[in-house]
Amino acid sequence: MEIADAVTGRRSIRKFKKDPIPETLIREILEQARWSPSWGNTQPWELYVITGKAMEAVKEENRRRILDGSPPCPDIPMPLEWPDRMKARYMGVGKSVLTALDIAREDKESRSRYNADMFHLFDAPCLIVAAQDKSVSSRYALIDIGLILQNICLLAHGKGLGTCIMAVSIAYPDVLRSIAKIPEDRIIVMGVVAGYPEGDSAINTFKRQRTAVDDFVSWIK
């Protein structure tokens, strides 16, 4: 697969087949992704690959908590406000998702059910959690973690897998620390779910939107 095809063709997958990913394939992706750049080659990322019974336990506990009304409490708080132009994009993708699922805005029951499915991580068979040492105070480490996660997503796409970078996957860090044995002195940064996509599902095929280049680029000559 050409690099350009991987970048433009990768998309967030929200419905997965139940087939597990062979560990050899996950390892192959990570062997390649470890060459991601980082500030001064510090490679600050630590990854936890959760599959099988452990993954089922994470998904079930996540869904139980959100249905019980337990508020998410991630190590890195989610932003509550965005500039208007960014909020519009965020609201736009939410509308696209609900439209693809044929869920009306006023259908609170279906919206709640979708939210529970999201906290169940769209029933993906694999979750890769990225963490870093709490003693690392530099924000550069977060940029570096973003780089390796993007490369994981691109490599997975090139091998026929689907991924979704999900803030809700790390919404309850105590669950991950308990099940994945992530130490207390690690900050849980972000998670990526992975699996084989249901290719013909509307939730995986709706038209995506991106702003034009000249909307975010300034040319200085």
C-alpha positions as CSV (number, residue, x, y, z in Angstrom):
1,M,0.0,0.0,0.0
2,E,1.3,3.5,-0.9
3,I,1.9,5.8,2.0
4,A,-0.6,8.4,0.6
5,D,-3.3,5.7,0.3
6,A,-2.7,4.6,3.9
7,V,-3.0,8.2,5.2
8,T,-6.1,9.1,3.2
9,G,-7.7,5.7,3.4
10,R,-7.4,5.1,7.2
11,R,-10.5,6.0,9.1
12,S,-12.0,5.4,12.5
13,I,-13.7,2.1,12.7
14,R,-16.8,1.8,14.9
15,K,-17.9,-1.8,14.2
16,F,-15.6,-4.8,14.3
17,K,-15.9,-8.5,13.6
18,K,-15.4,-10.8,16.6
19,D,-12.3,-12.5,15.0
20,P,-9.3,-12.1,17.2
21,I,-6.1,-10.6,15.7
22,P,-3.2,-13.1,15.7
23,E,-0.5,-12.0,18.2
24,T,2.1,-12.4,15.4
25,L,0.4,-9.7,13.4
26,I,0.1,-7.3,16.3
27,R,3.8,-7.9,17.1
28,E,4.7,-7.3,13.4
29,I,2.9,-3.9,13.6
30,L,4.6,-2.9,16.8
31,E,8.0,-4.0,15.5
32,Q,7.6,-1.6,12.6
33,A,5.9,1.2,14.7
34,R,8.8,1.3,17.2
35,W,10.8,3.2,14.5
36,S,8.5,6.2,15.1
37,P,10.4,9.4,15.8
38,S,10.6,10.9,19.2
39,W,12.3,13.9,20.8
40,G,16.0,13.1,21.1
41,N,15.2,9.4,20.5
42,T,13.8,9.3,24.1
43,Q,11.0,6.9,23.0
44,P,8.8,7.8,26.0
45,W,6.0,5.4,25.2
46,E,5.0,2.3,27.0
47,L,2.4,0.1,25.4
48,Y,0.0,-2.4,26.9
49,V,-1.7,-4.8,24.5
50,I,-5.0,-6.1,25.9
51,T,-6.8,-9.0,24.2
52,G,-8.8,-12.1,25.1
53,K,-10.4,-12.5,28.5
54,A,-8.7,-9.3,29.8
55,M,-10.2,-7.3,26.9
56,E,-13.6,-8.7,27.7
57,A,-13.2,-7.7,31.3
58,V,-12.2,-4.2,30.4
59,K,-15.2,-3.8,28.0
60,E,-17.7,-5.1,30.4
61,E,-16.5,-3.0,33.3
62,N,-16.4,0.1,31.2
63,R,-20.0,-0.4,30.0
64,R,-21.2,-1.2,33.5
65,R,-19.7,2.0,34.9
66,I,-21.1,4.3,32.3
67,L,-24.6,2.7,32.6
68,D,-24.3,3.1,36.4
69,G,-23.6,6.8,35.9
70,S,-20.0,6.7,37.1
71,P,-18.2,9.8,35.7
72,P,-15.1,9.2,33.6
73,C,-11.9,10.2,35.4
74,P,-9.0,9.8,32.9
75,D,-5.4,10.6,34.0
76,I,-5.4,13.4,31.4
77,P,-8.7,15.3,31.6
78,M,-10.7,15.6,28.4
79,P,-11.2,19.2,27.1
80,L,-14.6,20.7,28.0
81,E,-14.5,23.6,25.5
82,W,-13.3,24.1,22.0
83,P,-13.2,27.2,19.7
84,D,-16.4,27.5,17.6
85,R,-14.8,26.2,14.4
86,M,-13.5,23.1,16.1
87,K,-16.7,22.5,18.0
88,A,-18.6,22.6,14.7
89,R,-16.3,19.8,13.3
90,Y,-16.8,17.8,16.4
91,M,-20.6,18.2,16.3
92,G,-20.4,17.4,12.5
93,V,-18.8,14.0,13.0
94,G,-21.3,13.2,15.8
95,K,-24.1,13.9,13.4
96,S,-22.6,11.7,10.7
97,V,-22.3,8.8,13.1
98,L,-25.9,9.1,14.3
99,T,-27.2,9.5,10.8
100,A,-25.2,6.4,9.7
101,L,-26.9,4.5,12.5
102,D,-30.3,6.0,11.6
103,I,-30.6,7.4,15.1
104,A,-32.8,10.5,15.4
105,R,-31.5,13.4,17.5
106,E,-34.5,13.1,19.9
107,D,-34.2,9.3,20.2
108,K,-32.5,9.3,23.7
109,E,-32.8,5.6,24.2
110,S,-30.9,4.7,21.0
111,R,-28.3,7.4,21.7
112,S,-27.8,6.0,25.2
113,R,-27.4,2.5,23.7
114,Y,-24.8,3.8,21.2
115,N,-22.9,5.5,24.1
116,A,-22.9,2.2,26.0
117,D,-21.5,0.5,22.8
118,M,-18.8,3.1,22.6
119,F,-17.7,2.5,26.2
120,H,-17.8,-1.2,25.3
121,L,-15.1,-0.1,22.8
122,F,-17.3,-1.1,19.8
123,D,-16.7,-4.7,20.8
124,A,-13.1,-4.6,19.3
125,P,-11.0,-7.6,20.2
126,C,-7.8,-5.6,21.0
127,L,-6.9,-2.5,22.9
128,I,-3.5,-0.9,22.8
129,V,-3.0,1.5,25.8
130,A,-0.2,4.0,25.7
131,A,1.3,5.2,28.9
132,Q,4.3,7.2,30.1
133,D,6.4,7.5,33.2
134,K,4.9,10.2,35.5
135,S,8.4,11.6,36.1
136,V,8.5,12.8,32.5
137,S,7.0,16.3,32.7
138,S,7.8,17.4,29.1
139,R,4.8,17.8,26.8
140,Y,7.0,16.5,24.0
141,A,6.4,13.0,25.3
142,L,2.7,13.4,24.5
143,I,3.5,14.4,20.9
144,D,5.8,11.4,20.6
145,I,3.0,9.1,21.9
146,G,0.7,10.6,19.3
147,L,3.3,9.8,16.6
148,I,3.6,6.1,17.5
149,L,-0.2,5.7,17.8
150,Q,-0.7,7.2,14.4
151,N,1.9,4.9,12.9
152,I,0.2,1.9,14.6
153,C,-3.1,2.9,13.0
154,L,-1.5,3.4,9.5
155,L,0.4,0.1,9.7
156,A,-2.8,-1.7,10.9
157,H,-4.7,-0.2,8.0
158,G,-2.1,-1.5,5.6
159,K,-2.5,-5.0,6.9
160,G,-6.3,-5.0,6.6
161,L,-7.1,-4.1,10.2
162,G,-9.3,-1.2,11.4
163,T,-8.5,1.0,14.4
164,C,-10.1,3.8,16.4
165,I,-8.2,6.1,18.8
166,M,-10.7,6.4,21.7
167,A,-10.5,8.7,24.7
168,V,-13.3,6.6,26.3
169,S,-11.0,3.6,26.3
170,I,-8.9,5.2,29.1
171,A,-11.9,6.9,30.8
172,Y,-11.5,4.6,33.9
173,P,-7.8,4.3,34.5
174,D,-8.3,2.2,37.7
175,V,-9.9,-0.5,35.5
176,L,-6.9,-0.6,33.2
177,R,-4.4,-0.6,36.1
178,S,-6.2,-3.5,37.8
179,I,-6.6,-5.7,34.7
180,A,-3.5,-4.7,32.7
181,K,-1.3,-4.3,35.7
182,I,-0.3,-0.7,34.7
183,P,1.8,0.8,37.6
184,E,0.5,3.7,39.5
185,D,3.6,5.7,38.6
186,R,2.5,5.7,34.9
187,I,0.2,8.2,33.2
188,I,-2.3,6.5,31.0
189,V,-2.4,8.7,27.9
190,M,-4.5,7.2,25.2
191,G,-5.9,3.9,23.8
192,V,-6.4,2.5,20.3
193,V,-8.8,-0.3,19.6
194,A,-8.1,-2.6,16.7
195,G,-9.7,-5.5,14.9
196,Y,-11.1,-6.6,11.5
197,P,-13.7,-4.1,10.3
198,E,-17.2,-4.8,9.3
199,G,-16.6,-3.3,5.9
200,D,-20.1,-2.9,4.7
201,S,-21.4,-1.3,7.8
202,A,-22.8,2.2,7.4
203,I,-21.0,3.3,10.6
204,N,-17.7,2.4,8.9
205,T,-18.4,3.9,5.4
206,F,-20.1,7.3,5.9
207,K,-18.5,10.2,4.1
208,R,-15.8,11.8,6.1
209,Q,-15.0,15.6,6.2
210,R,-11.7,17.5,6.4
211,T,-11.1,21.2,6.1
212,A,-9.3,22.5,3.0
213,V,-5.6,23.0,3.2
214,D,-5.8,26.8,2.8
215,D,-8.1,26.9,5.9
216,F,-5.2,25.9,8.2
217,V,-2.0,26.7,6.3
218,S,-0.3,30.1,5.9
219,W,2.1,30.5,3.0
220,I,5.1,32.7,3.8
221,K,7.4,33.6,0.9
